[in-house]
């Protein structure tokens, strides 16, 4: 018994989250070649929540390839956006505003004029180099996909940044003048012109690369392209982050976009009208990059430069925190009836699931941290509430299959029993969903026994004794056992295919 408890404690310690809150409310004003965007953040430093997000399609780089300058109208639009964003930051009492500019301002003959006019408005614009832009995008991917191992590609309006990520670090980087606003001029030179240009630029930059690596797609145009693919294939989970496509899909999308009716895009509200004209060029470039880099598969990252700037400022010990578990703990603590209950539930049910591997253990822990988020919901819809939180919350560091497991666990915890929520069977294999269902039923038993507080959990143990599911209570706590507790213990035992009993 003591060895089992020691094992549970050791596993729990490896998954500690300890979310540390931001020292100050922060904001990033991102002055890109296509858009100017403000994002305001608050919450845990490792994975801050977005309080506000707004973009203006200023088009600073729209004429860059032709004139080498930011056009007057575009500059005025961009500066009006910057002025509004600065004012909003003051009203929101943002303590730290970081204003960065990328390829359009960096490459334009009159880029310095933009910076000077922004300074006159009280904003210091940090002009990122191509290398800094690539590192920030790569850090964004590492922030949202901690185990990322491959090539990051960040497609903006004025440039394409590539970065090799491995073992939590950024290695080789390169910045190429291949933004979506520059691509039409290149492709206008005829079939094969883009392929030749990309090949030439990669060779000149000395980018050797490694074949058969995942390619992580960053940037609005590539996300819109992935959204089109998601809608075309009727993928059941409309979440972009960590959406995957085969490498061959890039070429297929390039061909299909050439004859898609523009009205088709109006049926996809997540693709804005300003993005539609960039899709054929974005698809063509992706297809070329896949061939040149010999990528193994495509993975979408919703995290990019802005998230990477935040991540790059973190000390190493906070970077190591699991973003999913930090976010789940913060959400669970905000909505739970009693503080710290999720952590106690996880330790209480862990002896039943010692054979779970590390990947399943972290999803199980996330489910426990979120075990009390549905209590305010209408009792008839608590299971739906759990599924909604699991599938559609803004989690990162979690695959579609893992979201399905989390949804199944919360569904069963909130009264869904052994049933499976419609649609998630397409996201995860049956054995994974069954395991998650057992987690949910075990959590449900712990919730009923404890009433949501820690005392009854500390005074009891749940474990397997041979083929018997045993709930052990101290004699002085015998009155904690009742009909409702017995019913939930029986339901869990039946789902596990074992007997059950109460022990003292």
DRENDO-1510 file (C-alpha; in Angstrom, 1 decimal, always signed):
<recs>
REC; n; res; u; v; w
REC; 1; UNK; +0.0; +0.0; +0.0 .
REC; 2; UNK; +2.7; +2.5; +1.0 .
REC; 3; UNK; +4.6; +1.8; -2.3 .
REC; 4; UNK; +1.5; +2.5; -4.3 .
REC; 5; UNK; +0.9; +5.8; -2.6 .
REC; 6; UNK; +4.6; +6.7; -3.1 .
REC; 7; UNK; +4.2; +6.0; -6.8 .
REC; 8; UNK; +1.1; +8.1; -7.1 .
REC; 9; UNK; +2.9; +11.0; -5.3 .
REC; 10; UNK; +6.0; +10.7; -7.5 .
REC; 11; UNK; +3.9; +10.9; -10.6 .
REC; 12; UNK; +1.8; +13.8; -9.4 .
REC; 13; UNK; +4.9; +15.8; -8.6 .
REC; 14; UNK; +6.2; +15.5; -12.2 .
REC; 15; UNK; +3.0; +17.1; -13.4 .
REC; 16; UNK; +2.8; +20.0; -10.9 .
REC; 17; UNK; +1.5; +23.1; -12.5 .
REC; 18; UNK; +1.9; +26.0; -10.0 .
REC; 19; UNK; +0.5; +28.7; -12.3 .
REC; 20; UNK; +2.2; +32.0; -11.7 .
REC; 21; UNK; +0.2; +35.0; -12.6 .
REC; 22; UNK; +1.5; +37.8; -14.8 .
REC; 23; UNK; +3.3; +40.6; -12.9 .
REC; 24; UNK; +1.3; +43.1; -14.9 .
REC; 25; UNK; -1.3; +43.3; -17.6 .
REC; 26; UNK; +0.5; +43.3; -20.9 .
REC; 27; UNK; -0.2; +44.1; -24.5 .
REC; 28; UNK; +1.4; +43.7; -27.9 .
REC; 29; UNK; +0.8; +45.9; -30.8 .
REC; 30; UNK; +1.9; +43.9; -33.9 .
REC; 31; UNK; +2.5; +46.1; -36.9 .
REC; 32; UNK; +2.6; +43.6; -39.8 .
REC; 33; UNK; +2.8; +44.0; -43.6 .
REC; 34; UNK; -0.9; +43.1; -44.0 .
REC; 35; UNK; -2.5; +43.9; -40.6 .
REC; 36; UNK; -2.0; +45.9; -37.5 .
REC; 37; UNK; -3.2; +44.1; -34.4 .
REC; 38; UNK; -3.6; +44.7; -30.7 .
REC; 39; UNK; -3.7; +41.8; -28.2 .
REC; 40; UNK; -4.1; +42.4; -24.4 .
REC; 41; UNK; -3.1; +39.6; -22.0 .
REC; 42; UNK; -3.6; +38.8; -18.4 .
REC; 43; UNK; -3.5; +35.7; -16.2 .
REC; 44; UNK; -0.8; +32.9; -15.7 .
REC; 45; UNK; +2.5; +34.0; -17.1 .
REC; 46; UNK; +3.1; +30.7; -18.9 .
REC; 47; UNK; -0.2; +30.8; -20.8 .
REC; 48; UNK; -1.9; +34.2; -20.3 .
REC; 49; UNK; -5.5; +34.7; -21.3 .
REC; 50; UNK; -6.5; +37.1; -24.1 .
REC; 51; UNK; -8.6; +40.0; -22.7 .
REC; 52; UNK; -8.9; +41.9; -26.0 .
REC; 53; UNK; -8.0; +41.2; -29.6 .
REC; 54; UNK; -8.5; +43.5; -32.6 .
REC; 55; UNK; -6.9; +43.9; -36.0 .
REC; 56; UNK; -7.0; +46.4; -38.8 .
REC; 57; UNK; -6.1; +45.4; -42.4 .
REC; 58; UNK; -3.9; +48.4; -43.0 .
REC; 59; UNK; -2.0; +46.8; -45.9 .
REC; 60; UNK; +1.3; +48.6; -45.2 .
REC; 61; UNK; +3.2; +46.2; -47.5 .
REC; 62; UNK; +0.6; +46.2; -50.3 .
REC; 63; UNK; +2.7; +48.3; -52.7 .
REC; 64; UNK; +6.1; +47.4; -51.3 .
REC; 65; UNK; +7.1; +45.1; -54.1 .
REC; 66; UNK; +6.2; +47.7; -56.8 .
REC; 67; UNK; +7.2; +51.0; -55.2 .
REC; 68; UNK; +9.4; +50.1; -52.3 .
REC; 69; UNK; +7.3; +52.3; -50.1 .
REC; 70; UNK; +4.3; +52.3; -47.7 .
REC; 71; UNK; +1.6; +54.1; -49.5 .
REC; 72; UNK; +0.2; +57.2; -47.8 .
REC; 73; UNK; -3.3; +55.8; -47.3 .
REC; 74; UNK; -1.9; +52.6; -45.9 .
REC; 75; UNK; +0.3; +54.6; -43.5 .
REC; 76; UNK; -2.6; +56.7; -42.3 .
REC; 77; UNK; -4.7; +53.6; -41.7 .
REC; 78; UNK; -1.9; +51.9; -39.8 .
REC; 79; UNK; -1.2; +55.0; -37.7 .
REC; 80; UNK; -4.9; +55.5; -36.9 .
REC; 81; UNK; -5.0; +51.9; -35.7 .
REC; 82; UNK; -1.9; +52.3; -33.6 .
REC; 83; UNK; -3.4; +55.5; -32.0 .
REC; 84; UNK; -6.6; +53.7; -31.2 .
REC; 85; UNK; -4.8; +50.8; -29.7 .
REC; 86; UNK; -2.6; +53.0; -27.6 .
REC; 87; UNK; -5.6; +54.8; -26.2 .
REC; 88; UNK; -7.4; +51.5; -25.4 .
REC; 89; UNK; -4.3; +50.3; -23.6 .
REC; 90; UNK; -4.4; +53.4; -21.4 .
REC; 91; UNK; -8.1; +52.8; -20.7 .
REC; 92; UNK; -7.5; +49.2; -19.9 .
REC; 93; UNK; -4.7; +50.1; -17.5 .
REC; 94; UNK; -2.2; +48.0; -19.3 .
REC; 95; UNK; +1.1; +48.2; -17.5 .
REC; 96; UNK; +3.4; +47.0; -20.3 .
REC; 97; UNK; +2.8; +47.7; -24.0 .
REC; 98; UNK; +5.3; +46.3; -26.5 .
REC; 99; UNK; +4.9; +47.6; -30.0 .
REC; 100; UNK; +6.8; +45.7; -32.8 .
REC; 101; UNK; +7.0; +46.1; -36.5 .
REC; 102; UNK; +8.1; +43.5; -39.1 .
REC; 103; UNK; +8.9; +43.3; -42.8 .
REC; 104; UNK; +6.9; +46.2; -44.3 .
REC; 105; UNK; +8.2; +48.8; -42.0 .
REC; 106; UNK; +11.6; +47.1; -42.0 .
REC; 107; UNK; +12.0; +47.1; -45.8 .
REC; 108; UNK; +10.1; +50.2; -46.8 .
REC; 109; UNK; +12.0; +53.3; -47.9 .
REC; 110; UNK; +9.7; +55.4; -45.7 .
REC; 111; UNK; +9.5; +52.9; -42.8 .
REC; 112; UNK; +11.4; +55.3; -40.6 .
REC; 113; UNK; +8.6; +57.9; -41.2 .
REC; 114; UNK; +6.1; +55.5; -39.8 .
REC; 115; UNK; +8.2; +54.9; -36.7 .
REC; 116; UNK; +8.7; +58.6; -36.1 .
REC; 117; UNK; +5.0; +59.4; -36.4 .
REC; 118; UNK; +4.2; +56.6; -34.0 .
REC; 119; UNK; +6.8; +58.0; -31.6 .
REC; 120; UNK; +5.0; +61.4; -31.8 .
REC; 121; UNK; +1.9; +59.6; -30.5 .
REC; 122; UNK; +3.9; +58.3; -27.5 .
REC; 123; UNK; +4.7; +54.8; -28.8 .
REC; 124; UNK; +8.2; +53.4; -29.2 .
REC; 125; UNK; +8.1; +50.9; -32.1 .
REC; 126; UNK; +10.6; +48.1; -31.9 .
REC; 127; UNK; +11.7; +47.2; -35.4 .
REC; 128; UNK; +12.4; +43.4; -35.5 .
REC; 129; UNK; +15.0; +42.0; -37.8 .
REC; 130; UNK; +14.2; +39.0; -39.9 .
REC; 131; UNK; +16.1; +36.7; -37.5 .
REC; 132; UNK; +14.2; +38.1; -34.5 .
REC; 133; UNK; +10.9; +37.6; -36.3 .
REC; 134; UNK; +11.8; +34.0; -37.1 .
REC; 135; UNK; +12.9; +33.3; -33.5 .
REC; 136; UNK; +9.7; +34.9; -32.1 .
REC; 137; UNK; +7.5; +32.8; -34.4 .
REC; 138; UNK; +9.4; +29.7; -33.4 .
REC; 139; UNK; +9.0; +30.5; -29.8 .
REC; 140; UNK; +5.3; +30.9; -30.4 .
REC; 141; UNK; +5.1; +27.3; -31.7 .
REC; 142; UNK; +7.2; +26.0; -28.8 .
REC; 143; UNK; +4.9; +27.8; -26.4 .
REC; 144; UNK; +1.7; +26.2; -27.8 .
REC; 145; UNK; +3.2; +22.9; -28.9 .
REC; 146; UNK; +5.9; +22.2; -26.4 .
REC; 147; UNK; +7.2; +19.0; -28.0 .
REC; 148; UNK; +7.5; +20.6; -31.5 .
REC; 149; UNK; +10.3; +19.0; -33.5 .
REC; 150; UNK; +10.5; +20.3; -37.1 .
REC; 151; UNK; +10.4; +23.4; -39.3 .
REC; 152; UNK; +8.4; +26.5; -38.4 .
REC; 153; UNK; +7.2; +28.6; -41.3 .
REC; 154; UNK; +5.6; +32.0; -40.6 .
REC; 155; UNK; +4.0; +33.5; -43.6 .
REC; 156; UNK; +3.3; +37.2; -43.3 .
REC; 157; UNK; +2.4; +39.9; -45.8 .
REC; 158; UNK; +6.0; +40.9; -46.5 .
REC; 159; UNK; +8.2; +37.9; -45.6 .
REC; 160; UNK; +8.4; +34.2; -44.9 .
REC; 161; UNK; +10.4; +33.1; -41.8 .
REC; 162; UNK; +11.7; +29.6; -41.4 .
REC; 163; UNK; +13.1; +28.2; -38.2 .
REC; 164; UNK; +14.3; +24.8; -37.0 .
REC; 165; UNK; +12.9; +23.8; -33.6 .
REC; 166; UNK; +14.1; +20.9; -31.6 .
REC; 167; UNK; +14.3; +20.0; -27.9 .
REC; 168; UNK; +12.5; +23.1; -26.8 .
REC; 169; UNK; +15.0; +25.4; -28.6 .
REC; 170; UNK; +15.3; +27.4; -31.8 .
REC; 171; UNK; +18.2; +26.5; -34.1 .
REC; 172; UNK; +18.7; +27.7; -37.7 .
REC; 173; UNK; +16.6; +30.6; -38.9 .
REC; 174; UNK; +16.1; +32.4; -42.2 .
REC; 175; UNK; +13.9; +35.3; -43.4 .
REC; 176; UNK; +12.9; +35.4; -47.1 .
REC; 177; UNK; +11.1; +38.2; -49.0 .
REC; 178; UNK; +8.2; +35.8; -49.8 .
REC; 179; UNK; +5.2; +37.3; -48.1 .
REC; 180; UNK; +1.7; +36.9; -49.6 .
REC; 181; UNK; +1.7; +40.5; -50.8 .
REC; 182; UNK; +4.9; +39.8; -52.9 .
REC; 183; UNK; +3.9; +36.5; -54.4 .
REC; 184; UNK; +1.6; +37.7; -57.2 .
REC; 185; UNK; +4.5; +39.5; -58.9 .
REC; 186; UNK; +6.7; +36.4; -58.7 .
REC; 187; UNK; +4.0; +34.0; -60.0 .
REC; 188; UNK; +3.2; +36.4; -62.8 .
REC; 189; UNK; +6.5; +35.5; -64.4 .
REC; 190; UNK; +5.1; +32.1; -65.4 .
REC; 191; UNK; +4.7; +28.5; -64.4 .
REC; 192; UNK; +7.5; +27.3; -62.2 .
REC; 193; UNK; +8.7; +30.9; -61.4 .
REC; 194; UNK; +7.9; +30.6; -57.7 .
REC; 195; UNK; +9.5; +27.2; -57.3 .
REC; 196; UNK; +12.7; +28.5; -59.0 .
REC; 197; UNK; +12.7; +31.6; -56.8 .
REC; 198; UNK; +12.2; +29.7; -53.6 .
REC; 199; UNK; +14.9; +27.2; -54.5 .
REC; 200; UNK; +17.3; +30.0; -55.3 .
REC; 201; UNK; +16.6; +31.9; -52.1 .
REC; 202; UNK; +17.0; +28.9; -49.9 .
REC; 203; UNK; +20.3; +28.1; -51.5 .
REC; 204; UNK; +21.6; +31.7; -51.2 .
REC; 205; UNK; +20.6; +31.7; -47.5 .
REC; 206; UNK; +22.5; +28.4; -47.0 .
REC; 207; UNK; +19.4; +26.6; -45.7 .
REC; 208; UNK; +20.3; +22.9; -45.9 .
REC; 209; UNK; +17.3; +21.7; -43.9 .
REC; 210; UNK; +16.5; +18.1; -42.9 .
REC; 211; UNK; +14.0; +16.0; -44.8 .
REC; 212; UNK; +11.0; +14.2; -43.3 .
REC; 213; UNK; +10.2; +16.7; -40.6 .
REC; 214; UNK; +6.8; +18.2; -39.7 .
REC; 215; UNK; +6.2; +21.7; -41.0 .
REC; 216; UNK; +4.5; +24.0; -38.5 .
REC; 217; UNK; +2.3; +26.5; -40.3 .
REC; 218; UNK; +2.0; +30.0; -38.8 .
REC; 219; UNK; +0.3; +33.1; -40.2 .
REC; 220; UNK; -3.2; +34.2; -41.1 .
REC; 221; UNK; -3.2; +33.2; -44.7 .
REC; 222; UNK; -2.0; +29.6; -43.9 .
REC; 223; UNK; -4.5; +29.3; -41.1 .
REC; 224; UNK; -7.3; +30.4; -43.5 .
REC; 225; UNK; -6.0; +27.8; -46.0 .
REC; 226; UNK; -6.2; +25.2; -43.2 .
REC; 227; UNK; -9.7; +26.4; -42.3 .
REC; 228; UNK; -10.8; +25.8; -45.9 .
REC; 229; UNK; -9.4; +22.3; -45.8 .
REC; 230; UNK; -11.2; +21.6; -42.5 .
REC; 231; UNK; -14.5; +22.7; -44.0 .
REC; 232; UNK; -13.9; +20.8; -47.2 .
REC; 233; UNK; -13.2; +17.6; -45.4 .
REC; 234; UNK; -16.0; +18.1; -42.8 .
REC; 235; UNK; -13.5; +17.7; -39.9 .
REC; 236; UNK; -15.7; +17.3; -36.8 .
REC; 237; UNK; -13.6; +19.6; -34.5 .
REC; 238; UNK; -13.4; +23.3; -35.7 .
REC; 239; UNK; -10.3; +24.1; -33.8 .
REC; 240; UNK; -7.3; +25.3; -35.7 .
REC; 241; UNK; -4.5; +24.8; -33.3 .
REC; 242; UNK; -2.6; +21.5; -34.0 .
REC; 243; UNK; -4.9; +20.7; -36.9 .
REC; 244; UNK; -3.0; +18.4; -39.2 .
REC; 245; UNK; -2.8; +17.7; -42.9 .
REC; 246; UNK; -0.8; +15.4; -45.0 .
REC; 247; UNK; +2.1; +16.9; -46.9 .
REC; 248; UNK; +0.4; +16.0; -50.2 .
REC; 249; UNK; -2.6; +18.0; -49.2 .
REC; 250; UNK; -0.7; +21.3; -50.0 .
REC; 251; UNK; -0.6; +20.4; -53.7 .
REC; 252; UNK; -4.2; +19.3; -53.7 .
REC; 253; UNK; -5.4; +22.5; -52.2 .
REC; 254; UNK; -3.4; +24.5; -54.8 .
REC; 255; UNK; -5.3; +22.7; -57.5 .
REC; 256; UNK; -8.7; +22.9; -55.9 .
REC; 257; UNK; -8.5; +26.6; -55.2 .
REC; 258; UNK; -7.9; +27.4; -58.8 .
REC; 259; UNK; -11.5; +26.6; -59.6 .
REC; 260; UNK; -13.4; +27.3; -56.4 .
REC; 261; UNK; -16.2; +29.8; -56.7 .
REC; 262; UNK; -15.5; +32.8; -54.5 .
REC; 263; UNK; -19.0; +32.6; -53.1 .
REC; 264; UNK; -17.9; +29.3; -51.5 .
REC; 265; UNK; -15.7; +31.3; -49.1 .
REC; 266; UNK; -18.7; +33.3; -47.9 .
REC; 267; UNK; -20.0; +30.1; -46.4 .
REC; 268; UNK; -16.9; +30.0; -44.1 .
REC; 269; UNK; -17.3; +32.9; -41.7 .
REC; 270; UNK; -13.8; +32.3; -40.1 .
REC; 271; UNK; -12.2; +33.3; -43.5 .
REC; 272; UNK; -12.5; +37.1; -43.8 .
REC; 273; UNK; -13.0; +38.7; -47.2 .
REC; 274; UNK; -9.6; +40.3; -47.0 .
REC; 275; UNK; -7.9; +36.8; -46.7 .
REC; 276; UNK; -9.6; +35.3; -49.7 .
REC; 277; UNK; -7.4; +36.9; -52.4 .
REC; 278; UNK; -4.3; +35.6; -50.7 .
REC; 279; UNK; -5.3; +31.9; -50.5 .
REC; 280; UNK; -4.2; +30.8; -54.0 .
REC; 281; UNK; -0.8; +32.3; -53.5 .
REC; 282; UNK; -0.5; +31.0; -49.9 .
REC; 283; UNK; -1.4; +27.5; -51.2 .
REC; 284; UNK; +1.1; +27.7; -54.0 .
REC; 285; UNK; +3.9; +28.8; -51.7 .
REC; 286; UNK; +3.0; +26.0; -49.2 .
REC; 287; UNK; +3.1; +23.4; -52.0 .
REC; 288; UNK; +6.6; +24.7; -53.1 .
REC; 289; UNK; +7.9; +24.7; -49.5 .
REC; 290; UNK; +6.7; +21.2; -48.8 .
REC; 291; UNK; +8.5; +19.9; -51.9 .
REC; 292; UNK; +11.7; +21.9; -51.2 .
REC; 293; UNK; +11.9; +20.9; -47.6 .
REC; 294; UNK; +10.5; +17.4; -48.1 .
REC; 295; UNK; +8.2; +17.9; -45.2 .
REC; 296; UNK; +6.5; +14.8; -43.7 .
REC; 297; UNK; +3.2; +16.4; -42.6 .
REC; 298; UNK; +1.6; +19.8; -41.9 .
REC; 299; UNK; +0.6; +21.1; -38.5 .
REC; 300; UNK; -1.2; +24.4; -37.9 .
REC; 301; UNK; -0.1; +26.6; -35.0 .
REC; 302; UNK; -2.5; +29.3; -33.7 .
REC; 303; UNK; +0.5; +30.6; -31.8 .
REC; 304; UNK; +3.0; +32.7; -33.5 .
REC; 305; UNK; +5.1; +35.9; -33.2 .
REC; 306; UNK; +3.0; +37.6; -30.5 .
REC; 307; UNK; +2.9; +34.6; -28.2 .
REC; 308; UNK; +6.5; +33.9; -29.0 .
REC; 309; UNK; +7.5; +37.4; -27.8 .
REC; 310; UNK; +5.8; +36.7; -24.4 .
REC; 311; UNK; +7.3; +33.2; -24.2 .
REC; 312; UNK; +10.8; +34.5; -25.0 .
REC; 313; UNK; +10.7; +36.8; -22.0 .
REC; 314; UNK; +9.9; +34.0; -19.5 .
REC; 315; UNK; +12.5; +32.5; -17.2 .
REC; 316; UNK; +13.4; +28.9; -18.1 .
REC; 317; UNK; +11.6; +27.4; -15.1 .
REC; 318; UNK; +8.3; +28.9; -16.1 .
REC; 319; UNK; +8.8; +27.9; -19.8 .
REC; 320; UNK; +8.9; +24.3; -18.5 .
REC; 321; UNK; +5.3; +24.5; -17.1 .
REC; 322; UNK; +2.8; +22.5; -19.1 .
REC; 323; UNK; +0.5; +25.0; -20.9 .
REC; 324; UNK; -2.5; +22.8; -20.9 .
REC; 325; UNK; -2.3; +22.0; -17.2 .
REC; 326; UNK; -1.6; +25.6; -16.2 .
REC; 327; UNK; -4.7; +26.8; -18.2 .
REC; 328; UNK; -6.8; +23.9; -16.9 .
REC; 329; UNK; -5.8; +24.7; -13.3 .
REC; 330; UNK; -6.6; +28.4; -13.7 .
REC; 331; UNK; -9.9; +27.7; -15.3 .
REC; 332; UNK; -10.8; +25.1; -12.7 .
REC; 333; UNK; -9.9; +27.3; -9.8 .
REC; 334; UNK; -11.9; +30.2; -11.2 .
REC; 335; UNK; -15.1; +28.1; -11.6 .
REC; 336; UNK; -14.8; +25.5; -8.8 .
REC; 337; UNK; -16.7; +25.6; -5.5 .
REC; 338; UNK; -13.7; +24.9; -3.4 .
REC; 339; UNK; -10.0; +25.7; -4.0 .
REC; 340; UNK; -7.5; +22.9; -4.8 .
REC; 341; UNK; -10.2; +20.2; -5.3 .
REC; 342; UNK; -9.0; +19.2; -8.7 .
REC; 343; UNK; -5.5; +18.3; -7.5 .
REC; 344; UNK; -7.0; +16.3; -4.6 .
REC; 345; UNK; -9.3; +14.4; -6.9 .
REC; 346; UNK; -6.4; +13.5; -9.3 .
REC; 347; UNK; -4.4; +12.0; -6.4 .
REC; 348; UNK; -7.4; +10.2; -5.1 .
REC; 349; UNK; -8.3; +8.4; -8.4 .
REC; 350; UNK; -4.7; +7.8; -9.5 .
REC; 351; UNK; -4.2; +4.4; -7.9 .
REC; 352; UNK; -6.8; +3.0; -10.3 .
REC; 353; UNK; -4.8; +4.1; -13.3 .
REC; 354; UNK; -1.2; +3.4; -12.6 .
REC; 355; UNK; -0.6; +1.8; -16.0 .
REC; 356; UNK; -1.6; +5.1; -17.8 .
REC; 357; UNK; +1.3; +6.4; -19.8 .
REC; 358; UNK; +2.6; +10.0; -19.5 .
REC; 359; UNK; +0.4; +11.3; -22.3 .
REC; 360; UNK; -2.8; +9.9; -20.8 .
REC; 361; UNK; -1.8; +11.0; -17.3 .
REC; 362; UNK; -1.7; +14.6; -18.3 .
REC; 363; UNK; -5.1; +14.5; -19.9 .
REC; 364; UNK; -6.5; +12.7; -16.9 .
REC; 365; UNK; -5.0; +15.4; -14.7 .
REC; 366; UNK; -6.6; +18.1; -16.9 .
REC; 367; UNK; -9.9; +16.4; -16.5 .
REC; 368; UNK; -9.5; +16.4; -12.7 .
REC; 369; UNK; -8.5; +20.1; -12.6 .
REC; 370; UNK; -11.7; +20.8; -14.6 .
REC; 371; UNK; -13.9; +18.4; -12.5 .
REC; 372; UNK; -16.0; +21.2; -11.0 .
REC; 373; UNK; -16.5; +23.6; -13.9 .
REC; 374; UNK; -20.0; +22.5; -14.6 .
REC; 375; UNK; -21.7; +23.0; -11.2 .
REC; 376; UNK; -23.3; +26.3; -12.1 .
REC; 377; UNK; -24.8; +24.9; -15.3 .
REC; 378; UNK; -28.4; +23.7; -15.5 .
REC; 379; UNK; -28.3; +20.1; -14.2 .
REC; 380; UNK; -29.8; +18.8; -17.4 .
REC; 381; UNK; -27.0; +20.2; -19.4 .
REC; 382; UNK; -23.9; +19.7; -17.3 .
REC; 383; UNK; -22.5; +16.9; -19.4 .
REC; 384; UNK; -22.9; +19.2; -22.5 .
REC; 385; UNK; -21.1; +21.9; -20.6 .
REC; 386; UNK; -18.2; +19.6; -19.9 .
REC; 387; UNK; -18.0; +18.6; -23.6 .
REC; 388; UNK; -18.1; +22.2; -24.7 .
REC; 389; UNK; -15.3; +23.2; -22.4 .
REC; 390; UNK; -13.1; +20.3; -23.4 .
REC; 391; UNK; -13.6; +20.6; -27.2 .
REC; 392; UNK; -13.9; +24.3; -27.7 .
REC; 393; UNK; -11.9; +26.1; -25.0 .
REC; 394; UNK; -8.8; +27.9; -26.1 .
REC; 395; UNK; -6.4; +25.1; -24.9 .
REC; 396; UNK; -3.0; +24.6; -26.4 .
REC; 397; UNK; -0.6; +21.6; -26.1 .
REC; 398; UNK; -3.4; +19.2; -26.8 .
REC; 399; UNK; -4.3; +17.2; -30.0 .
REC; 400; UNK; -7.8; +16.6; -31.4 .
REC; 401; UNK; -7.7; +13.0; -30.0 .
REC; 402; UNK; -6.7; +14.3; -26.5 .
REC; 403; UNK; -9.5; +16.9; -26.6 .
REC; 404; UNK; -11.9; +14.0; -27.3 .
REC; 405; UNK; -10.6; +12.1; -24.3 .
REC; 406; UNK; -11.0; +15.2; -22.1 .
REC; 407; UNK; -14.5; +15.7; -23.5 .
REC; 408; UNK; -15.4; +12.0; -22.7 .
REC; 409; UNK; -14.0; +12.3; -19.2 .
REC; 410; UNK; -16.0; +15.5; -18.4 .
REC; 411; UNK; -19.1; +14.1; -20.0 .
REC; 412; UNK; -19.0; +11.0; -17.8 .
REC; 413; UNK; -18.1; +13.1; -14.7 .
REC; 414; UNK; -21.1; +15.4; -15.2 .
REC; 415; UNK; -23.7; +12.7; -15.6 .
REC; 416; UNK; -23.2; +11.3; -19.1 .
REC; 417; UNK; -22.4; +7.9; -17.8 .
REC; 418; UNK; -20.9; +5.3; -20.2 .
REC; 419; UNK; -22.3; +7.0; -23.3 .
REC; 420; UNK; -20.1; +8.8; -25.8 .
REC; 421; UNK; -20.8; +12.4; -26.9 .
REC; 422; UNK; -21.8; +12.5; -30.6 .
REC; 423; UNK; -19.0; +13.0; -33.0 .
REC; 424; UNK; -16.0; +12.5; -30.8 .
REC; 425; UNK; -15.7; +8.8; -31.9 .
REC; 426; UNK; -14.2; +10.3; -35.1 .
REC; 427; UNK; -11.4; +11.9; -33.1 .
REC; 428; UNK; -10.0; +9.2; -30.8 .
REC; 429; UNK; -9.9; +5.4; -30.8 .
REC; 430; UNK; -12.4; +3.4; -28.7 .
REC; 431; UNK; -9.9; +2.2; -26.2 .
REC; 432; UNK; -8.9; +5.8; -25.4 .
REC; 433; UNK; -12.5; +7.0; -25.0 .
REC; 434; UNK; -13.2; +4.0; -22.7 .
REC; 435; UNK; -10.3; +4.9; -20.6 .
REC; 436; UNK; -11.4; +8.5; -20.4 .
REC; 437; UNK; -15.0; +7.4; -19.5 .
REC; 438; UNK; -13.5; +5.4; -16.5 .
REC; 439; UNK; -11.6; +8.6; -15.4 .
REC; 440; UNK; -14.9; +10.5; -15.5 .
REC; 441; UNK; -16.8; +7.9; -13.5 .
REC; 442; UNK; -14.0; +7.8; -10.9 .
REC; 443; UNK; -14.0; +11.6; -10.6 .
REC; 444; UNK; -17.8; +11.5; -10.3 .
REC; 445; UNK; -17.5; +9.1; -7.4 .
REC; 446; UNK; -14.9; +11.3; -5.7 .
REC; 447; UNK; -17.1; +14.3; -6.2 .
REC; 448; UNK; -20.1; +12.6; -4.6 .
REC; 449; UNK; -18.2; +11.2; -1.7 .
REC; 450; UNK; -16.4; +14.5; -0.8 .
REC; 451; UNK; -19.1; +17.1; -1.6 .
REC; 452; UNK; -16.3; +19.0; -3.3 .
REC; 453; UNK; -14.1; +19.4; -0.3 .
REC; 454; UNK; -10.8; +17.8; +0.6 .
REC; 455; UNK; -11.5; +16.2; +4.0 .
REC; 456; UNK; -13.4; +13.1; +2.9 .
REC; 457; UNK; -10.8; +12.5; +0.2 .
REC; 458; UNK; -8.0; +12.6; +2.8 .
REC; 459; UNK; -10.0; +10.2; +5.0 .
REC; 460; UNK; -10.5; +7.6; +2.3 .
REC; 461; UNK; -8.8; +5.6; -0.4 .
REC; 462; UNK; -10.0; +4.2; -3.7 .
REC; 463; UNK; -8.0; +1.2; -5.0 .
REC; 464; UNK; -8.1; -2.2; -6.6 .
REC; 465; UNK; -7.7; -5.3; -4.5 .
REC; 466; UNK; -7.5; -8.1; -7.0 .
REC; 467; UNK; -10.7; -7.9; -9.0 .
REC; 468; UNK; -12.5; -5.8; -6.4 .
REC; 469; UNK; -12.9; -2.0; -6.5 .
REC; 470; UNK; -12.5; -1.1; -2.9 .
REC; 471; UNK; -13.5; +2.2; -1.3 .
REC; 472; UNK; -11.8; +2.3; +2.1 .
REC; 473; UNK; -13.0; +4.6; +4.9 .
REC; 474; UNK; -12.0; +5.0; +8.5 .
REC; 475; UNK; -14.5; +3.8; +11.0 .
REC; 476; UNK; -15.1; +7.3; +12.3 .
REC; 477; UNK; -16.0; +8.4; +8.8 .
REC; 478; UNK; -18.4; +5.6; +8.1 .
REC; 479; UNK; -21.3; +7.9; +7.8 .
REC; 480; UNK; -19.8; +9.5; +4.7 .
REC; 481; UNK; -20.9; +6.4; +2.8 .
REC; 482; UNK; -24.5; +6.6; +1.6 .
REC; 483; UNK; -26.8; +5.4; -1.2 .
REC; 484; UNK; -25.6; +7.9; -3.7 .
REC; 485; UNK; -22.0; +7.1; -3.1 .
REC; 486; UNK; -22.7; +3.3; -3.3 .
REC; 487; UNK; -24.6; +3.9; -6.6 .
REC; 488; UNK; -21.6; +5.7; -8.2 .
REC; 489; UNK; -19.1; +3.1; -6.9 .
REC; 490; UNK; -21.3; +0.4; -8.4 .
REC; 491; UNK; -21.5; +2.3; -11.8 .
REC; 492; UNK; -17.7; +2.6; -11.9 .
REC; 493; UNK; -17.2; -1.1; -11.0 .
REC; 494; UNK; -19.6; -2.2; -13.6 .
REC; 495; UNK; -17.9; -0.1; -16.3 .
REC; 496; UNK; -14.5; -1.6; -15.2 .
REC; 497; UNK; -16.0; -5.1; -15.2 .
REC; 498; UNK; -15.1; -5.8; -11.6 .
REC; 499; UNK; -16.8; -6.3; -8.2 .
REC; 500; UNK; -16.9; -3.6; -5.6 .
REC; 501; UNK; -17.0; -3.3; -1.8 .
REC; 502; UNK; -16.7; -0.9; +1.1 .
REC; 503; UNK; -13.9; -1.5; +3.5 .
REC; 504; UNK; -12.9; -0.1; +6.9 .
</recs>
